[in-house]
Amino acid sequence: MTQHLATPPSVPPVPDPADPRRWTPGKRTSYGWLMAVLLLVLMMISWADKAILGIVAVPVMRDLHITPEQFGLLGSAVFFLFGVAQLVAAPIANRVKSKWILLTLCLIWAVSQVPVFVFASLPALWFSRVLLGAGEGPLAPIMMHAVYQWFPKKRGATPAALASSGVTLGIVCFAPVLSWIAADFGWRATFVFLGFIGVVWAVLWLVLGKEGPYTSERAEHEIEGTAPPVAPGSGATVAQPVRYLRSFLTPSWILAVLCSFLGYWTFALATSWLPTYYEKVMGYGTQQAGSMIVLPALWGAVATVGLSWITQVLDGRGVPTRVSRGTVLSCATVFSGLTLLLGALVSDDTVRIVAFTFGFGTAPALFAVTYLVAAEMTTVGQRGAVLQVTNALLSTGGLFAPAVTGFLVGSAATTTLGFTHAFLLTALLLVVVGALSTVLINQQRDRARLGLVD
C-alpha cells in the first residue's frame, strides 16, 4: 500500500524591509531625496576638482614656468581619458550597481591628488589631471541613472537637476575656500584638501548609498499602481530594444548633445581661464579673481534647477517634450551665447561681469535638460548606456576649450585680444547651434520613428 504524504502549505515570502519597493511612498521619496543630496555633494567635489587648476592658475604658471599654451593643454588634460572612460563604463553601467561604481570613482579622484602635493611639478600635474579625468568621466550619466531609479518618470526632473547643480554649486562653495587656502597655505595645499573631502564622501556613501526601485517601466507601474500603456492592436507592454546607432542618429539626440557640448566648452573655458582673465585683464588680485568664479557658478545653480523645474511643470501639464525640453534647451543655449557676446563686446567692467555671469553660468544648466532629451531616445533598460555615450561626447567640449583658449591667448598681440577672440568664438557657436535646435529637436517625431510608444 502506497502512503501519500500531504504536501505542507506553502508559506508566502516575507517582504524584505530593506527593499525600497516595499516602503511607504513617503519613506521611498525621502530616501530618494537623500540620495539626490549625496550625489549633489559628489558632483560638487567633482567640479571643485576640475576648477582648482583655474583658481590657482597664476601662481602655478609662475612657480612652474608654464606658458599660456602649455597651461591650456594642461587644462584639457583632465579630458584626455574622460570620454574613453565613459565609453568603457557604458556596458558596465547596465550590469554593476551604481553604488559601487560611484564609490570607486570618488576614491580614484582622491588618489589622483597625491602626485601634485608630493612632487609639485609639471609632469605630476599632467599625471594627476589625466588620472582625475579617467575617474570623473563616467560620473554624470551614472549619477543621473542612480537618481532616476529613485523617482517615477514624471517626478525625476527636479531631483536630477538638484544633483546636476553640483556642477556649479561645487564652485560656489569651494572656490572661496580653495582661494583662501591657496593664498594662506600655498597652492599645493588645495590639492590635499580636495583629496581629503573625497575620502570623507566615500565613507558616507559606503554607509548610506542604495539602489532605487524604479529600474524599469514595468517596475514603475507596479510601484505606482498605474496601468502600463498598450500599443494599439497589441497586448505587449514591454518596449523592444532600440539599436544604439539609431538612437544616436536622431536629430533630437544630435542637437541636444551639440548644445551641451558647447555648454561644456563654455564652462570649461570659465573654470580654466576666467580667474586668469579677471586677474590679468581686469586687474583683480589672485584671491579675489579666484573667488569671482562664484558669480557665474551661483547663477548656474539657479538656472540648472530653474530650467528643470520649468520642464517638469510643462511635462505635468501635458505639454509635448519637444517643447518642454527641446525648446527650453534651445532657448537657453541661445541666451548663453547672446550674453557672452555682449560681455565680449562691451567695455564697461560692471556690464561685462554681469554678462559673463549669465553667459558662463547658463552653460552648465544645459546638461540636465540634454540628459532628459537623450533618455527619450531609447528604452529604460538601455538608458544607462545611452547616457554614458551622450556624456562621453558632450564632455569633449572640455577637452577642446582650454587648449583652444590657450592658443588664442598665447598667439594674440595682447592678452586682452586673445581672450576677446576666445569669447567671441564661443558666443557665436552657442547662438548658431541653439537656433538650429529650436527647429530640429522633436522627440515625438524621433520616438515614433524608433518605434517607442509614449
C-alpha positions as CSV (number, residue, x, y, z in Angstrom):
1,M,0.0,0.0,0.0
2,T,1.4,3.3,-1.0
3,Q,1.3,6.0,1.6
4,H,0.8,9.5,0.3
5,L,2.3,12.3,2.3
6,A,0.4,15.6,2.4
7,T,2.3,18.5,0.9
8,P,2.7,21.2,3.5
9,P,1.1,24.5,2.6
10,S,3.5,27.0,1.0
11,V,4.5,29.9,3.1
12,P,4.4,33.2,1.3
13,P,7.7,35.0,1.2
14,V,8.2,37.7,3.9
15,P,8.8,41.1,2.3
16,D,12.3,42.4,2.7
17,P,12.1,45.5,4.8
18,A,15.3,46.7,3.1
19,D,13.6,46.6,-0.3
20,P,12.5,50.1,-1.3
21,R,9.7,48.7,-3.3
22,R,8.1,47.6,0.0
23,W,8.5,51.0,1.6
24,T,5.7,53.6,2.1
25,P,5.7,56.2,-0.7
26,G,6.8,58.8,1.9
27,K,9.8,56.9,3.0
28,R,10.8,56.0,-0.5
29,T,10.6,59.6,-1.6
30,S,12.5,60.9,1.4
31,Y,15.3,58.4,0.8
32,G,15.3,59.3,-2.8
33,W,15.9,62.9,-1.9
34,L,18.7,61.9,0.5
35,M,20.4,60.0,-2.4
36,A,20.0,63.1,-4.6
37,V,21.6,65.3,-2.0
38,L,24.5,62.9,-1.6
39,L,25.0,62.8,-5.3
40,L,24.8,66.6,-5.4
41,V,27.8,66.7,-3.0
42,L,29.6,64.2,-5.1
43,M,29.1,66.4,-8.2
44,M,30.3,69.4,-6.2
45,I,33.5,67.6,-5.3
46,S,34.0,66.6,-9.0
47,W,33.7,70.2,-10.3
48,A,35.9,71.5,-7.5
49,D,38.5,69.1,-8.7
50,K,38.1,70.4,-12.2
51,A,38.1,74.1,-11.3
52,I,41.1,74.0,-8.9
53,L,43.6,74.4,-11.7
54,G,41.9,77.6,-12.9
55,I,41.8,79.0,-9.4
56,V,45.5,78.5,-8.8
57,A,46.5,79.2,-12.4
58,V,48.6,82.3,-11.9
59,P,50.8,81.0,-9.1
60,V,51.1,77.6,-10.8
61,M,52.2,79.2,-14.1
62,R,54.6,81.4,-12.2
63,D,56.2,78.7,-10.0
64,L,56.5,76.1,-12.7
65,H,57.3,78.5,-15.6
66,I,54.3,77.4,-17.7
67,T,53.3,79.3,-20.9
68,P,49.7,80.0,-21.8
69,E,49.8,77.3,-24.5
70,Q,51.2,74.8,-22.0
71,F,48.6,75.7,-19.4
72,G,45.8,75.4,-22.0
73,L,46.9,71.9,-22.8
74,L,47.2,71.1,-19.0
75,G,43.6,72.4,-18.6
76,S,42.5,70.0,-21.3
77,A,44.4,67.1,-19.8
78,V,41.6,66.2,-17.4
79,F,39.5,65.4,-20.5
80,F,42.1,63.2,-22.4
81,L,40.6,60.0,-20.9
82,F,37.3,61.5,-19.9
83,G,35.3,60.3,-22.9
84,V,37.2,57.0,-23.2
85,A,36.4,56.2,-19.6
86,Q,32.8,56.8,-20.2
87,L,32.7,54.5,-23.2
88,V,34.4,51.8,-21.2
89,A,32.0,52.2,-18.4
90,A,28.9,52.3,-20.6
91,P,28.4,48.5,-20.8
92,I,29.4,48.1,-17.1
93,A,26.7,50.6,-16.0
94,N,23.9,48.2,-17.0
95,R,25.4,45.3,-15.0
96,V,27.1,46.7,-11.9
97,K,25.3,48.6,-9.2
98,S,25.6,52.3,-9.3
99,K,26.6,52.4,-5.6
100,W,29.9,50.5,-6.2
101,I,30.8,52.4,-9.4
102,L,30.3,55.8,-7.8
103,L,32.3,54.7,-4.7
104,T,35.2,53.6,-6.9
105,L,35.2,56.8,-8.9
106,C,35.4,59.0,-5.9
107,L,38.3,57.1,-4.5
108,I,40.2,57.4,-7.8
109,W,39.7,61.2,-7.6
110,A,41.2,61.3,-4.1
111,V,44.2,59.2,-5.1
112,S,44.8,61.5,-8.2
113,Q,45.6,64.4,-5.9
114,V,48.6,62.7,-4.3
115,P,51.2,63.3,-7.0
116,V,50.6,67.1,-7.0
117,F,51.3,67.8,-3.4
118,V,54.1,65.1,-3.2
119,F,56.1,66.2,-6.3
120,A,54.7,69.6,-7.3
121,S,55.9,69.5,-10.9
122,L,54.5,69.8,-14.4
123,P,54.7,66.0,-15.0
124,A,53.0,65.4,-11.7
125,L,50.2,67.8,-12.7
126,W,49.9,66.1,-16.0
127,F,49.6,62.6,-14.4
128,S,47.2,63.9,-11.8
129,R,44.8,65.6,-14.3
130,V,44.8,62.6,-16.7
131,L,44.0,60.2,-13.9
132,L,41.4,62.5,-12.5
133,G,39.7,62.7,-15.8
134,A,39.6,58.9,-16.1
135,G,37.9,58.7,-12.8
136,E,35.4,61.6,-13.4
137,G,34.5,60.6,-16.9
138,P,31.7,58.1,-16.1
139,L,30.2,60.2,-13.2
140,A,27.4,62.3,-14.7
141,P,25.5,59.6,-16.6
142,I,25.8,57.0,-13.8
143,M,24.8,59.7,-11.3
144,M,21.7,60.5,-13.4
145,H,20.9,56.8,-13.7
146,A,21.1,56.5,-10.0
147,V,18.8,59.4,-9.3
148,Y,16.3,58.3,-11.9
149,Q,16.0,54.9,-10.1
150,W,14.5,56.7,-7.1
151,F,11.7,58.6,-8.7
152,P,8.9,57.9,-11.2
153,K,9.4,59.3,-14.7
154,K,7.3,62.4,-14.3
155,R,8.9,63.4,-11.0
156,G,12.5,62.8,-11.8
157,A,13.5,66.1,-13.5
158,T,13.8,68.2,-10.3
159,P,15.9,65.8,-8.2
160,A,18.1,65.1,-11.2
161,A,18.5,68.8,-11.7
162,L,19.4,69.2,-8.0
163,A,22.2,66.6,-8.4
164,S,23.3,68.2,-11.6
165,S,23.5,71.6,-9.9
166,G,26.6,70.3,-8.2
167,V,28.4,71.4,-11.3
168,T,28.0,75.0,-10.2
169,L,27.4,74.7,-6.5
170,G,30.8,72.9,-6.2
171,I,32.4,76.1,-7.4
172,V,30.1,78.3,-5.4
173,C,31.0,76.5,-2.2
174,F,34.6,75.5,-2.8
175,A,36.1,78.4,-4.9
176,P,36.3,80.9,-2.0
177,V,37.7,78.1,0.3
178,L,40.3,77.0,-2.2
179,S,41.3,80.6,-3.0
180,W,41.8,81.2,0.7
181,I,43.8,78.0,1.2
182,A,46.0,78.9,-1.8
183,A,46.6,82.4,-0.6
184,D,47.4,81.4,3.0
185,F,48.9,78.0,2.7
186,G,50.1,77.7,-0.9
187,W,48.5,76.2,-4.0
188,R,49.8,72.7,-3.2
189,A,47.6,72.6,0.0
190,T,44.4,73.0,-2.1
191,F,45.0,69.5,-3.6
192,V,45.4,68.0,-0.2
193,F,42.1,69.5,0.9
194,L,40.3,68.0,-2.2
195,G,41.7,64.6,-1.6
196,F,40.5,64.6,2.0
197,I,36.9,65.6,1.2
198,G,36.8,62.9,-1.4
199,V,37.6,60.2,1.2
200,V,35.0,61.6,3.6
201,W,32.3,61.4,0.9
202,A,33.3,57.8,0.1
203,V,32.8,56.7,3.7
204,L,29.4,58.3,3.9
205,W,28.3,56.7,0.6
206,L,29.5,53.3,1.7
207,V,27.2,53.5,4.6
208,L,24.1,55.3,3.1
209,G,24.3,54.5,-0.7
210,K,21.5,52.4,-2.0
211,E,19.9,51.4,-5.3
212,G,16.5,52.8,-6.2
213,P,13.4,50.6,-7.1
214,Y,12.4,52.3,-10.4
215,T,14.5,50.0,-12.6
216,S,12.1,49.7,-15.5
217,E,8.8,50.9,-16.8
218,R,7.1,47.8,-15.5
219,A,8.6,48.3,-12.0
220,E,7.3,51.9,-12.0
221,H,3.8,50.8,-12.9
222,E,3.8,48.1,-10.2
223,I,5.1,50.5,-7.5
224,E,2.8,53.4,-8.5
225,G,-0.2,51.1,-9.2
226,T,-0.8,52.5,-12.6
227,A,-1.8,50.7,-15.8
228,P,1.0,50.4,-18.4
229,P,0.3,51.8,-21.9
230,V,-0.6,49.3,-24.6
231,A,0.2,49.9,-28.2
232,P,-2.9,49.9,-30.4
233,G,-3.6,46.4,-31.7
234,S,-1.0,44.8,-29.4
235,G,-1.1,43.2,-26.0
236,A,2.6,43.7,-25.4
237,T,3.7,46.4,-22.9
238,V,7.4,45.8,-22.8
239,A,9.4,48.2,-25.1
240,Q,11.6,46.4,-27.6
241,P,15.3,47.3,-27.5
242,V,16.4,50.0,-30.0
243,R,19.7,49.8,-31.8
244,Y,22.0,52.3,-30.2
245,L,23.1,53.7,-33.6
246,R,19.5,54.5,-34.5
247,S,19.2,56.5,-31.2
248,F,22.4,58.3,-31.8
249,L,21.4,59.3,-35.4
250,T,18.2,61.1,-34.4
251,P,18.2,64.9,-34.9
252,S,16.9,65.4,-31.4
253,W,19.9,63.5,-29.8
254,I,22.5,65.1,-32.1
255,L,21.3,68.7,-31.5
256,A,20.8,68.1,-27.7
257,V,24.4,66.8,-27.5
258,L,25.7,69.7,-29.5
259,C,24.0,72.2,-27.2
260,S,25.7,70.6,-24.1
261,F,29.0,70.1,-26.0
262,L,29.1,73.9,-26.3
263,G,27.8,74.2,-22.7
264,Y,30.7,72.1,-21.5
265,W,33.1,74.1,-23.8
266,T,31.8,77.3,-22.2
267,F,32.0,76.3,-18.6
268,A,35.4,74.6,-19.1
269,L,36.7,77.9,-20.5
270,A,35.3,79.7,-17.5
271,T,36.8,77.3,-14.9
272,S,40.2,77.1,-16.6
273,W,40.7,80.7,-17.7
274,L,38.2,83.2,-16.3
275,P,40.1,83.7,-13.0
276,T,43.2,84.5,-15.1
277,Y,41.2,86.9,-17.2
278,Y,39.9,88.7,-14.1
279,E,43.4,88.9,-12.7
280,K,45.5,89.8,-15.8
281,V,43.0,91.8,-17.9
282,M,40.7,93.3,-15.3
283,G,43.3,93.8,-12.6
284,Y,41.9,91.8,-9.6
285,G,44.1,90.1,-7.1
286,T,44.6,86.3,-7.1
287,Q,42.3,85.5,-4.2
288,Q,39.6,87.9,-5.4
289,A,39.8,86.7,-9.0
290,G,39.6,83.0,-7.9
291,S,36.5,83.8,-5.8
292,M,34.8,85.7,-8.6
293,I,34.2,82.5,-10.5
294,V,31.5,82.0,-7.9
295,L,29.2,84.5,-9.7
296,P,28.6,82.5,-12.9
297,A,28.6,79.3,-10.8
298,L,25.9,80.7,-8.5
299,W,23.7,81.7,-11.4
300,G,24.4,78.3,-12.9
301,A,22.9,76.6,-9.9
302,V,19.8,78.7,-10.1
303,A,19.5,78.1,-13.8
304,T,20.0,74.4,-13.6
305,V,17.2,73.9,-11.1
306,G,15.1,76.5,-12.8
307,L,15.2,75.0,-16.3
308,S,14.5,71.5,-15.0
309,W,11.7,72.9,-12.8
310,I,10.2,74.5,-15.9
311,T,10.4,71.2,-17.9
312,Q,8.8,69.3,-15.1
313,V,5.9,71.8,-14.8
314,L,5.3,71.7,-18.5
315,D,5.5,67.9,-18.6
316,G,3.0,67.8,-15.8
317,R,0.6,69.9,-17.8
318,G,0.9,67.5,-20.7
319,V,3.0,69.8,-22.9
320,P,4.9,67.7,-25.5
321,T,8.5,67.2,-24.6
322,R,9.7,68.7,-27.9
323,V,8.6,72.0,-26.2
324,S,9.0,71.3,-22.5
325,R,12.5,70.0,-23.0
326,G,13.7,70.7,-26.6
327,T,12.6,74.3,-26.9
328,V,13.7,75.1,-23.3
329,L,17.2,73.6,-24.0
330,S,17.4,75.5,-27.4
331,C,16.4,78.9,-26.0
332,A,18.8,78.6,-23.0
333,T,21.6,77.8,-25.4
334,V,20.9,81.0,-27.5
335,F,20.6,83.1,-24.3
336,S,24.0,81.9,-23.1
337,G,25.6,82.8,-26.4
338,L,24.0,86.3,-26.6
339,T,25.1,87.3,-23.1
340,L,28.6,86.1,-23.8
341,L,28.6,88.1,-27.0
342,L,27.5,91.2,-25.0
343,G,30.3,90.6,-22.4
344,A,33.0,90.3,-25.1
345,L,32.0,93.5,-26.9
346,V,31.3,96.0,-24.1
347,S,34.0,98.0,-22.4
348,D,32.2,98.7,-19.1
349,D,33.5,96.4,-16.4
350,T,30.3,96.1,-14.5
351,V,28.2,95.2,-17.6
352,R,31.0,92.7,-18.6
353,I,30.9,90.9,-15.3
354,V,27.1,90.7,-15.3
355,A,27.0,89.4,-18.9
356,F,29.7,86.8,-18.1
357,T,27.8,85.8,-15.0
358,F,24.7,84.9,-17.1
359,G,26.6,83.7,-20.2
360,F,29.0,81.3,-18.5
361,G,26.6,80.4,-15.7
362,T,23.8,79.3,-18.0
363,A,26.0,76.9,-19.9
364,P,26.1,74.1,-17.2
365,A,22.3,74.3,-16.9
366,L,22.0,72.8,-20.3
367,F,23.4,69.4,-19.2
368,A,20.4,68.2,-17.2
369,V,17.9,69.0,-20.0
370,T,20.1,67.3,-22.5
371,Y,20.1,64.1,-20.4
372,L,16.3,64.2,-20.4
373,V,16.2,64.5,-24.2
374,A,18.8,61.8,-24.7
375,A,16.9,59.4,-22.3
376,E,13.8,59.7,-24.5
377,M,15.7,58.3,-27.5
378,T,15.9,54.8,-26.1
379,T,14.2,52.3,-23.7
380,V,14.6,52.4,-19.9
381,G,16.7,49.3,-19.9
382,Q,19.2,50.9,-22.3
383,R,19.2,54.3,-20.7
384,G,22.4,53.9,-18.7
385,A,24.5,53.0,-21.7
386,V,22.9,55.8,-23.9
387,L,23.6,58.4,-21.2
388,Q,27.2,57.2,-20.9
389,V,27.8,57.7,-24.6
390,T,25.9,61.0,-24.5
391,N,28.0,62.4,-21.7
392,A,31.2,61.0,-23.3
393,L,30.6,63.1,-26.4
394,L,29.2,66.3,-24.9
395,S,32.1,66.4,-22.4
396,T,34.7,66.6,-25.1
397,G,33.9,70.3,-25.2
398,G,36.0,70.4,-22.1
399,L,38.9,68.8,-24.0
400,F,39.0,71.5,-26.6
401,A,38.1,74.7,-24.9
402,P,41.1,75.2,-22.5
403,A,43.6,74.3,-25.3
404,V,42.0,76.5,-27.9
405,T,41.8,79.4,-25.5
406,G,45.4,78.9,-24.5
407,F,46.4,79.0,-28.2
408,L,44.3,82.2,-28.8
409,V,45.7,83.9,-25.8
410,G,49.3,82.9,-26.4
411,S,49.3,83.8,-30.1
412,A,47.4,87.1,-29.9
413,A,49.1,90.5,-29.9
414,T,47.8,91.2,-26.4
415,T,46.3,89.0,-23.7
416,T,43.1,91.1,-23.8
417,L,42.7,90.5,-27.5
418,G,43.3,86.8,-27.2
419,F,40.6,86.4,-24.6
420,T,38.2,88.5,-26.7
421,H,38.7,86.2,-29.6
422,A,38.0,83.1,-27.4
423,F,34.8,84.7,-26.0
424,L,33.5,85.7,-29.4
425,L,34.1,82.2,-30.9
426,T,32.3,80.6,-28.0
427,A,29.3,83.0,-28.2
428,L,28.8,82.6,-31.9
429,L,28.9,78.8,-31.8
430,L,26.2,78.8,-29.0
431,V,23.9,81.1,-30.9
432,V,24.1,79.2,-34.2
433,V,23.6,75.7,-32.6
434,G,20.8,77.0,-30.3
435,A,18.9,78.5,-33.2
436,L,19.2,75.2,-35.2
437,S,18.0,73.2,-32.2
438,T,14.8,75.2,-31.9
439,V,13.8,73.8,-35.3
440,L,15.3,70.3,-35.3
441,I,14.8,68.9,-31.8
442,N,11.5,67.0,-31.8
443,Q,11.4,63.9,-29.6
444,Q,7.9,62.9,-30.5
445,R,8.8,62.6,-34.2
446,D,12.0,60.7,-33.4
447,R,10.4,58.3,-30.9
448,A,7.8,57.4,-33.4
449,R,10.5,56.6,-36.0
450,L,12.2,54.5,-33.4
451,G,9.1,52.6,-32.6
452,L,8.9,53.8,-29.0
453,V,5.4,54.1,-27.5
454,D,4.6,57.2,-25.4
